[in-house]
Each structure stands twice: as structure tokens, then as C-alpha cells.
């Protein structure tokens, strides 16, 4: 698909003198696979993204939310390399997007909100193209598994231009999942899917995170973000107003009635943290102090 072309190019513990086993070492923290530092993007007089910094570690699902115009899609497109970096830094699996673009993009998969496959290529050809783009060897078995998972086996010979909105979304999932990417960006991933497709997509997102990928999930469906997300990033007018765990978000908005993510969202974007959300960022540390 057109968007894909842009993306391509130990030892055992020994007994102690006291005859007891030494305590097991603490588990190493998960690797940081996506780092965004001071990212800014300007359109004429509008600052779409303003000095945004955040990180996503292996196995985490970061829910990216905010009102319309908050800068979510601009942020995702910049991380994906579709939009140029005007200011700031993006690193994907340790590779700087500005200085090692090709290596960075080989670690990344992106599913936009309205995937547009190549009209004259079949579903099968899209997977073959993706495998070549990402240098995936022995890809056919995984492709078959993904086609079955996303109910595309009967559509493998269909051209991209013949696919419905939901089928295009499923094809985008197959292409994104095929190379087992270390970082995955999802922009409104359930758009156009039927109930079976929604269930398959949710399970596939969880499984990919369980395998160690870092996932950024942007959606206006707050129930989806709350169901799948381990962490939350809230933007308002291009600025970060919350960045932390889901539990921390609930504590940060403890003054709001109820505990749903919808109520947390309105509390944070409405400035009910006792601070101006356009001038300050709520963090988990502040949430602890307010709990």
C-alpha cells in the first residue's frame, strides 16, 4: 500500500556461604522502544504539536487521546516519517529517525485511520511486497496465519481497489503484523470493522504487545483505550496534559465524579487538576500527591 512504500527502506544463582540461595536479581526494566523528545510541528500560525516528549517501552500499549485538533494524527505521522521533523527528536528501537531513517523505519509499522492499498495489487501481492520491503524471510506461513485471523483468506486474490473499508483495514493489519515490528502506530484502528473484526483486532493488539512490541493506540473510543491501554497520553492543543499509567490517570482526576476514562478525560482536558492544562503537565508524581 502507498503508506508502506514510505515506511520502507546467563548463569544460575550459586549457593551462598550460609547454604542459602542468593536472592534472585530484580527483573530488568523493559527496553524503551519509542522515544519522542521535544517534538514540535507548526502549520502557518497554528502550532499542531508543542514540545512533546514521551516514551513507550516493550510490551506497553500507550493510549493516545485528546480532543479534535489536539495533534494526535500529526504526532503519529511525524513518528512514522510521513511528515518531516521540524523540531525535536524521534528514536525507534534506538535508531534516530533523522540520522538513521531506513533502520528506524524497518522497526516500525503504521496503520493509518483510512488505509489506502495499491488498487492494482492483490491482497497476496501486498503481503509479498511487505515481506520484501521489511526483508522478512520465510514469511508465507505467517501470512497465511494472519489472513485467517483477519478473515481475508477468501479475499487473497482481490485487488486493493475492490476491497471494502473494513477489508482495507484488515489488510493493513496483516501488512503491519507480518514483520513482527518492534513499534506499532495505530490511528483509529477499529474504523469500519464488523464485530468479528473488532474482536480479532483487539486480541491481535494484545498479542503483539505480549510478544514485546511497543504500541501507540490513538482513538476517540475511550472504552477501547481503557480496555487495551497500559499507559495514557492526553494531548490538548498540541501539548501534553497527562502522561503516565492508567491507574495514575484515575488518581490524577480523583476530584471528578466516577472513575471511567471518559470522566478522567474531561477532567484532564478541562483543567480540573488544579492547573492550567495549556501551561503544565500532570504527571504520575503529582497524581500521587493529590490522591
N, C-alpha and C positions, 0 to 999 in steps of 0.2 A: 504494500500500500504506500501511497505517496509519503506519508509521515515516516514510514520505515526507512525510506531512502535517505532522509535527513539524519536519522539516528546512526546509519551505518558507517561506516568505515570500521617415651615417658617412662618414668620408673615407678615401681611400687614403693609404698612407705615402709621404712625399716623399723624394727622394734627399738625402743629407747632403752637406756641403761636400766630403767626401772621395770623393764619387762612388759611395758605397755606400748601400744602403737602410738606413734606421733599423731597429733590431730591432723585431719585432712586439710589441705590448703583451701582457702576460700575460692569459690569459683571465679574465674577471670571475668571481668565485665565484657559484655558483648561488644564486638567491634563497631565503631561508628562508620557507617557506610555512606551516609549522605551528610555533607556539611555545607551550610549556607551561611556566609558571613557578610554582613553589611550590604546586602543586595538592594539596589535601588534602580528604579525604572521610571523615566519621565516621558510623557507624551504631551508635547507642546506645553501648556500651562498646568497640566494635570500630573501629579506625582502618583503613579499607579502603585508603586512599591517603594517603601521608605525605610532604608537602613534595616532590612530584615535579616535576622540571624536565627538559625535553629539547626538542630542535628537529629538524625534518625539512626538508630542502631539496628544491628541484625536482629531479626525476629520481632521488631516493633511495627505496629500499624498506627501511623500518625493520621488522625482525622483533621483535615484542613477545612475550616468553616469560616464563614463571615457573610455579611450582607452582600447584595449585588453591588459590584464595583469595589469590593474590598481588596482586589488584587490577586485573588486565588489563581485564576487561569493564567494571568501574566506571570506569576511566580512559577507555575508548572512549566509553561512554555519556555521560560528562560532556563530553568534547570535542564529541560530536555534539549536545549541548544537550538530550538526553533527560533527564538528571539535572541539577539545578541546581548551579552552582558554589558551594560553601560557603566555600572559601578558595583564593586563588591567581588566576591569570590564564591565559586561553587566547586566542590570536590566530590567525586563519585567513586566510592571504593578506594579512596586515596589518590585518585587521579584528578588533577586540576583541569576543569573544563576548558579554561582559556589556553593552557600551555600543553595539555595532552588530550586534546579533544577526542581523537579517534579512540584511544584507550579508554577514556571515560565513558564514551557512548557504547562501547562494547559491553559495559557492565549494567547498562540501563535499558529498561523497556518503558514505553509510554503508551497509554490508551487514552486518546482524547475524548471529548464529550460526544463527538459525532464522527466516528471513524469513516474514512473515505478510501476504500480499497481501489486498486487499479481495475478499471472497468473491463479491460480485455484479458485479465488473468483469472484463471480458475482458483477455487479455494485451495486445491492441492498445490498449484503453482505459487500461491502466496506463501505457503509453508516452506516449499523448496527454496524460494527466494530468501526467506527469513533465515533459513539454515545456512545458506551460502553467505549472507550478509554478516551473520554472527559467527561464522566458522564452526558450526555445530556438526560434529561427526556422528554417524550412525543415528540420525535424527528420526528416521521413519517410524520406529516403534513408539517413540514419544508422541509424534504427530498423530498416529492412529489413536493413542490413548486420549489425547486432547480433543480430537474430532468426536470421539464417542462421548466424552464428558460433557461437551458443549453441544451435543446433538446436531453435528454437522456431517455425519458420515454420508447421509443421502444427498448432501449438497456439495460433495467434494469436486464434482465436475462443473458446478455452476460458476458462471462468470461473476466477477465482483459487481458489475453493473446490474446484475439480475437479483442481487440479494436485498431482502427487506431490511428495515432499520435494525431490528433485533438480530438478524443473521449477520449483519455487518459488525455489530458489537461482539457477537460470539467469535467471529473470525479474528477480530482484533485481540481478543483474549488468547486465542490459540497461538497467534503470532508472538504475543508478548510473553507467554509462558514457555514457549518452545526452548529458548536458550538458557532457561533457568537463571534469569537475571538477578543480580545482587541488589539492585534498586528498581522499584516499580512505581510509576506515577499513574494514578487513576483519577480521571476527571469525570464525575457523574457516571460511574461505571455501570449502573443498572438501567440507564435510559433505554427504553424500547424493548426490554426483556419481558418475557412472559413469566408466570410464577415458577415454572420448572427452571427456566434460565436464571432467575434470581437466586433460587436455592443453590444451583450449581456454581454460580459466580461467588456467592458468599463462602461456600465450602472451599472453593479453589483459592480464594484470597487468604483464608485461614491456613490452608495447607502450605501455600507459598511462604508465608511468614514463619510457619513451623519449620520449614526447611532452611531458614536463616536469611531470607531476603528482608530488606527494609522497604516498607510500603508507605506511600503517601496517598491517602484516600480523600479526595475533595468531593463534597456532596452537600446539597441543601437538605438531604434527607437525614435529619438529626438522629432519628431512630437507628438508621443504618450505621452512622458513625459511632453511636453509643454501643451498638451491638458488636461491632468488629474492632473498634479502636482500642489500643492500649494507651495512647497518648493523644493529646489535643493541642492544636494550634489555632487560635482565633485571630483573624485579621479584621481591622476596621480602617477604611480609608488608607490602605496600604501599610498600616502599622500593626505590629504585634501587640495584642492586648492580653493574651494569655498563652503560655507555653509550658506544658507540664503533663502530668498523668491525668487520667480521667478522674481519679479519686481526688486529686488536688484541685481540679476544676470545681467539683462539687463543694469542697471546703471553701474555696475562694468566693463562692456565691452563696455561702451559708445563710446570708440575710434574706435571700429570696425564698418565697414560699415553695415548698416541694423540693424534689431532688432530681427531676428529669433534666436531661441535657438541654431540652428546649428552654427550660427556666434558667438554667445556667447560662445559656447563650444570650438570652435577653438581659440577664443581669450584667454580664461582662460587656456586651456591646452597648448597653445602655449606661455604663459608667457607674454601676451600683457597688463598685468595690471601694468606694470612698476616695477615688482618684479619677482624674480626667483621663479617659482611655486614649485620647489623642496625644497625651503628653507622657504617659507612663505605661509600663508593662506589669501585669500581675504575674507573679511567679509562685512556684510552689512554696518558697520560703515565706512569702507574705501570706500565703494561704494558711500555713501552719500558725502564723502569729494571730490570724483572725479567727481561727477555729475555736 
